[in-house]
Amino acid sequence: MNEPAATKLKMLHGSTRCLIFGLLGLLPAIGLPFALAALWEAGRARQHEKRFWNAARPYRLLGVWCAALGTVAWILVAALIAFSIVTNTSR
């Protein structure tokens, strides 16, 4: 397989992986690693979009939105849990 075709396939596969990981990033308790993996995959796919047209760009964008939402939500939940533990143990 020639280099441009292989690069395009990697980009398309990375975009769909971003969507899958982004959706998994919304899961309670286990979503944070998936959300971070989705953001990583989005960055890798985005690098190739500078040279080639990405037919799966909407999947990448939706994956990034889900991953960002999941990351922020689960970091806030972890911070609230940590805050609750700290304030309850000081009593």
MIROKOL-824809 format. One record per residue: y, z, x of N, C-alpha, C in turn. Coordinates in pm, whole numbers, plus 50000, padded with zeros to 5 digits. Each point is the difference from the previous one (the first is absolute). Layout:
REM residues N
YZXYZXYZX/...
REM end
This chain:
REM residues 91
498825000050086501185000049914501245000050090/500974992149962501204999250083500875012549983/500885002050095500815012350007500905002149878/500774989949954500855002549882499225003749875/498854993749980499215003249881499445014250009/499555004050117499495013550018501105010349978/501204997150049501135009149983500365001349853/500004988849927500305000549857498975008349925/498724998450036498965007849933500165014950029/500345003650122500245014050034501165005549918/501054991849984501175004349925499645002149853/499274990849941499615001249859499075012049981/499065001750090499075011249990500755013350018/500955000450090500815012150020500835003349878/500524989849932500805002349880499155005849888/498784994949983499145005449895499515014050036/499745002650129499645013650042501155009649975/501224995350021501185008249974500055004149853/499744990649911499995003149857498925010249967/498804997950052498905009149969500295014050054/500445000850126500325013050057501195006449928/500974992049959501155005349928499615006149867/499124993349928499525005649873499175012650022/499185000050106499245012150032500925011250047/501174996450051500975010050043500595008149886/499824995449879500495007449883499015010649951/498805000150057498995009849957500405014150042/499745009749914500325013850036499115005050115/500585008050084499335007350108499534991350117/499504988149977499514991750110500854987750025/501114998749930500774987750004500884998050121/500425010650066500954998650110499484991350115/498785001750048499544991250108499944985349958/499624997649875499954986249951501404994049991/500965008049957501384995149991500544996550138/499715008350098500464997150136499304987750056/498724998349968499274988050043500584987649935/500435001149874500604988549931501324996150067/500795009850037501264996850068499734993650135/498985004350070499624994050128499574985549981/499154997549900499534986449972501164991049957/500945005449926501154992149956500834995650121/500165008950095500754996550121499314989050079/498685000950009499264989750073500074986549929/499915000149866500094987549925501424994350006/500985008850000501404995850003500344992750130/499375003950110500244993450128499644985249994/498944996849928499564986049990500834992149899/500665006949907500804993149899501224993250062/500375003950120501144993650065499684985750040/498704997350021499594986550040499394992049887/499325006749908499254993149895500395005149862/499814991449901500215003949862498815008449955/500255011349934498955008949955499854998949849/498904994149957499744998649857499735013549935/499575009850079499705013349947501165009750019/501204994950018501175008550020500225009849884/499844995749874500165009849891499015011650009/498794997350048499025010750018500475009750107/500544994550108500505008650108501165008649952/500914994049925501165007549951499595010949901/499074996849911499525010149905499275011250074/499234996350101499315010050081500975009250073/501084994250050501025008150070500665009649901/500334995249882500625008849900499075011549962/498744996849975499045010549964499815009850117/499924994650122499815008550117501215009050022/501194994549985501215008150018500075010949894/499714996549877499995009949892498955010750025/498804995950040498945009550030500345009050116/500594994350105500365007950118501045010549963/501044996049932501065009549962499445010649905/499224995849902499475009449902499095010450065/499094995550087499045009550058500625008550109/501034995250066500715008650095500785010749924/500604996349886500695010049918499025010349944/498844995549956498995009349948499565009550111/499754994650118499595008650114501105009950036/501264995649995501105009150030500125010949894/499824996549874500055010149894498865010150012/498824995150036498875009250019500275009250118/500504994450109500315008250118501085010349967/501014995849926501085009249960499455011149911/499144996549909499415009949911499145010050078/499254995150097499185009050083500875009550081/501074994650059500885008250082500705010549916/500494996349883500735009749918499085010249937/498774996549970499065009649939499405009450104/499874995750123499415008950101501025009950055/501274997449979501035009250052500225011849907/499405000149884500175010949904499155011650033/
REM end
